[in-house]
Amino acid sequence: MSSVALICTANRCRSVMAHAIFVAEARRRNLPVDVYSAGVFDFRGSPAIADTTNTCASHSTPAPEEIATFVSDLPLERITRFLVMEQMHARELIETFGVDERRVSLLGEFDPKERGLEISDPFSMGLPVYERCYNQLYDCIVNYLETTDELRNEL
């Protein structure tokens, strides 16, 4: 089965929202895919930020119930695609965790509105910023699923 990992800094904001969106969109498309999210820094055991879970809930895409996951806890060798929020996340995956760069993409590359390759962290910036981040993540994920066959090709 194919798999995707959504990666940010701490796995408490962006990757949590992206995880919720990806699961909902994969189900809507009947795509059997394992979805993971994690942070490149170790915040294991920390809950998602309340604004993150509230934003997900307002869009009927519940945040995963798991607490923050560290990248090293993922089955790195079995993940088909890593979608990262920032260049720094890509560098960490490649240089620190040994992930093949061909399996790493900036999620912002799939933004149909071209708001930038990096997706800014909404941490502590209030619900309107989380809402904008959620909408950007949603647009990128939908465009990724509509323009790539890589997850279907793994089936």
Buried (B, 14 or more C-beta within 10 A) or exposed (E): EBBBBBBBBBBBBBBBBBBBBBBBBBEEEEBEBBBBBBBBBBBBEEBBBEBBBBBBEEBEBEBBEBEBBBBEEBEBEEBBBBBBBBEEBBBBBBEEBEBEEEBBBBBBEBBEEEBEBBBBBBBEBEBEBBBBBBBBBBBBBBBBBEEEEEBEEBE
